[in-house]
Amino acid sequence: MIDEYSYLTSKDLRQVILRQLPEVKNLLLSLRAVEIVNWLTEARSARELADKYNISVQNASQQLSDLYYKGYLMRTELSDPTGGTYYTYWSRDLDLKTDGN
């Protein structure tokens, strides 16, 4: 796969980062967030994420919401049989690597 940003030199990239630092900071992801984005190859709920990482549903929901608003995930709203609503999330077909490749 050809990297669409391969035309940027390291110097160019550093300049972009410094000029857009607040936006860059907003888009940075932790290793856990990268793992979550890569895990979401199909639509999943906060409950499934909570079960996977042994965290509260509220914590999982917040993590998914944050990734959604940063633009890394898509979501859809569904009706809960109890009368409420919930979301399912999936990745935007991003392949984020954590091993440096």
Wavefront OBJ file of the C-alpha trace (Angstrom):
o trace
v 0.000 0.000 0.000
v 1.342 3.431 -0.918
v 1.273 5.912 1.918
v -0.693 8.942 0.717
v 1.504 11.206 2.840
v 4.842 9.809 1.715
v 5.545 13.075 -0.098
v 6.038 14.786 3.283
v 9.582 14.845 4.547
v 10.242 14.611 8.272
v 10.950 18.334 8.273
v 7.632 19.068 6.525
v 5.767 16.858 8.953
v 7.367 18.553 11.965
v 6.319 21.944 10.556
v 2.741 20.777 10.079
v 2.679 19.438 13.639
v 4.046 22.658 15.107
v 1.625 24.829 13.116
v -1.364 22.682 14.032
v -0.324 21.558 17.515
v -3.745 21.848 19.230
v -5.387 19.761 16.487
v -2.540 17.227 16.499
v -2.830 16.827 20.278
v -6.569 16.292 19.920
v -6.053 13.523 17.361
v -3.320 11.612 19.203
v -4.313 8.177 20.434
v -3.083 6.008 23.270
v -1.993 2.459 22.473
v -5.263 1.233 24.017
v -7.286 3.533 21.736
v -5.394 2.238 18.681
v -6.128 -1.316 19.819
v -9.835 -0.478 20.189
v -10.025 1.091 16.721
v -8.353 -1.986 15.204
v -10.671 -4.309 17.193
v -13.792 -2.626 15.802
v -13.802 -4.408 12.445
v -17.531 -4.944 12.916
v -20.195 -2.998 14.809
v -19.868 -3.457 18.553
v -21.435 -1.899 21.630
v -19.969 -0.332 24.746
v -21.060 -3.460 26.636
v -18.851 -5.628 24.403
v -15.882 -3.292 24.902
v -16.482 -3.276 28.663
v -16.527 -7.074 28.711
v -13.351 -7.302 26.618
v -11.320 -4.973 28.856
v -13.079 -5.637 32.170
v -14.084 -1.975 32.560
v -17.407 -0.312 33.325
v -19.911 0.218 30.518
v -19.822 3.944 31.280
v -16.019 4.008 30.813
v -16.283 1.985 27.593
v -19.047 4.249 26.303
v -16.940 7.352 26.965
v -13.907 5.872 25.206
v -15.983 4.976 22.153
v -17.656 8.382 22.106
v -14.269 10.136 22.277
v -12.957 8.071 19.352
v -16.132 8.815 17.402
v -15.818 12.580 17.898
v -12.136 12.451 16.930
v -13.225 10.897 13.627
v -11.794 7.402 14.086
v -15.133 5.572 14.405
v -18.554 5.483 12.827
v -21.687 4.812 14.884
v -25.373 4.166 14.638
v -28.101 4.660 17.230
v -30.299 1.690 18.104
v -33.387 1.303 20.276
v -32.950 -0.672 23.460
v -35.777 -3.091 24.345
v -36.001 -1.357 27.745
v -37.000 1.889 26.048
v -33.644 3.667 25.885
v -31.142 3.995 23.098
v -27.565 2.837 22.625
v -24.899 3.059 19.947
v -22.874 0.528 18.062
v -19.474 1.598 16.752
v -17.133 0.388 14.038
v -13.844 1.600 12.601
v -13.574 3.753 9.498
v -11.433 1.050 7.817
v -8.270 2.494 9.303
v -5.356 0.156 9.789
v -3.434 1.643 12.691
v -0.244 -0.205 13.511
v 1.233 -0.331 17.001
v 4.422 -2.211 16.129
v 6.129 0.576 14.186
v 5.415 -0.901 10.732
l 1 2 3 4 5 6 7 8 9 10 11 12 13 14 15 16 17 18 19 20 21 22 23 24 25 26 27 28 29 30 31 32 33 34 35 36 37 38 39 40 41 42 43 44 45 46 47 48 49 50 51 52 53 54 55 56 57 58 59 60 61 62 63 64 65 66 67 68 69 70 71 72 73 74 75 76 77 78 79 80 81 82 83 84 85 86 87 88 89 90 91 92 93 94 95 96 97 98 99 100 101
